[in-house]
Amino acid sequence: MKKVPKPNTDDALIQAFLEKGGQVKVGQTKPMPHDMGISKNQWGNKLTKDEKAALKADLDSKD
């Protein structure tokens, strides 16, 4: 994938940052916990013990 700088990027500012010892690196994100809900009404709510047990039983039956 070709990286094209945005037109508002000031090359002099970037070079000054790099000359002072700055580094450009890509960060890693953590995977979302499996027990977090992703639908609108479940966002941020963790599963109950019963729901976790049902999910675990379902995952174990697939293996």
N, C-alpha and C positions, 0 to 999 in steps of 0.2 A: 504494500500500500504506500502510495507516494504521499509524503507529508508536505503540505503547502502552507507556508506561513500566512496568517491572516493579514489583511491589508493594514490593520491598526497596530501591528506589532512593530515596535521601534527596535531596529537591529542594534543601534548603539547602546540602548539600555540592556539588551540581552548580552552583548559582548562585555559590558562593564560588569555585569553580574557574574559571568563566567570567569573573567580575569581576577575577580576578588576571591575566587575559590568556590563559587557556587556550583552546584551540580544539578543537572536535569535528569530525573529518574522517574520511572513509572512505578507507582505504588500498587500494592496488592490489596484486594478487598477480601474480607472474611466471608465465608459462605453464610447464608442466612440459616439460623437454627431450624432444624427440621420441624420442631413443634410449634413454630410461629405460623399463624394463619395469614393467608395472603389475599383473601377476599375482602371486600370493603367493610363488611360487618364484623370481620374477625381480625382486622389488621392490628397487630401488636398484642393480641390476647393469646396467651399460651394455652395449650391443650390441658384438659383436666386429666386426672389419673385414669379414669375410665376410657377416655378418648385415646390416651397414649397406649393403654393396654390393647385396645381394639386395633389401633394402627400397627403396633408391634406384631400382633397375631396375624394381621393381614399381610405384613411384609414377610413374616416367617413362612407363611403358607405358600408364598410365591416362589421361595427358594427351593 
